[in-house]
């Protein structure tokens, strides 16, 4: 490439120095060759870094790409030639201090800025020749779909109960904590004697105070307290204290039915543990 540039430079000097129509024609011809050379030189190294090719095919592809994307090629040639244009401009600027500042800024940021903008153009050009990864495109579509779903689901990657209740009733649904009068296998020593945390014990003591009230009375009491703070119209009956399937099925059916029969209750939530979900409870409540 350097030898070709040297030959073109010498030919241009000779053709320019000569006189007559022949020399003018040769000068125009060598200018065209120099432009083609510059176009190939512009593409040759980016193609080498991006694609695997023989030397011959690399030069051929550089020429074909430069011609196919001629407007972008000319734009990059102007960008590449801008340092020479600036030097020519500096030669006619009489303010030496201003010229030196421009030169310093160009040395610090000019070359990297030119390389950055040319790389942006090359990415746009090379995208036409790089096969698209179908799996990558599929992952991108799935990610866009997931973002859209998460946006609809209050930025959560799953369809939450809170979202479903908001969609159905048009407002946030709050829980009312209920005590069904049950104990816990760890509390009565049936399956162990591991003590609950102090926070859990304190909360259970508060709920235990409601045990003397019926389920309906507990619901009305908490609704009155919650509705005095904010406008709430729908609630979840949350059986919270201890293990809420640790009782005979008849008792469970009675208290659960009473809870969901309340006009302001729209959902039932039961706090329990896996080892207290026997077949009788499972077949009575979990299987419709």
Phi, psi and omega in degrees: 000321179292320179296319178298319178296319179295317179297316179298320180296316180295317179298319179296319180295319181292314182295325180287326182287334182282168179234158180107167184293326182296315181294323177295320178295318178296321179297317178296321179295317181291329175297318178297317178298320180296322178294316178298318178301315180295322179295315179294317180300325180297325186263338194298314183284320172301321178294319178300323183281341187253330187233154174264121183207162170286167181298317180298311182294329178297316178292319180296314180295324178297318179293314183296318178296318182296325179284318181298321181251050187303316179301317179291326178296315179296322177298317180291327176296320177296318178298317181293326182275355184301325176300320179294321177297320179293320177298320178296322178294317181299329181296337182255003177268127185273347182272102185296322181294317179297319180297317181295324178294316179298318179297318180296316179296322180292320178297321182287319188233346188295309184295319179293325178294318178297316180296322180298311183291324176293324178295324177298320180291319180296323178299317179296321180288313185291337178299337179285345186243357180259121179300138180283136177282113183298322180293321179294319178296322178295318178297322179294318178296319179296322180293319178296319178296318180296319178297321179295319179294315181299324178295321178288332182264034180058044176061031175243143182279016179213160181274094187283158176298320180301317179295317181298317180292323176297317180297320185283320187250356175074014178199166177288137180256127184259156179268145168246122184280126185240153176245117181270007178076025181256167179250210183210142180302329177282331182284321181266002175086006182294315182245005180154177181228029179291127184284147176283164179292161182297322179294318180294321179295318180296318179295320180294325179295321178295317179293329181296332179294336180272355186298332181287342180273154174288166180300317180298318179295320177298317180297313182296322180296314182286326176298319179298319180291315183290318183292340177286343182263326182205157180285104179237139182236341181231147186221160173253128175280109186250106175278105194253318191293125175060216185254112193267021165232013182268065182193165177300149183300324181299318179293318180297317181297322182295311185285324179292319179295321178297321181293311184284350176280347179292136185296336182265357180268128182242353180206157181239128178235129186237120176271119182210198180218152186301324184283001175246020174251076180289173181299324181295318178291317183299310184285338182277329188238323187275337178256119182290000000 
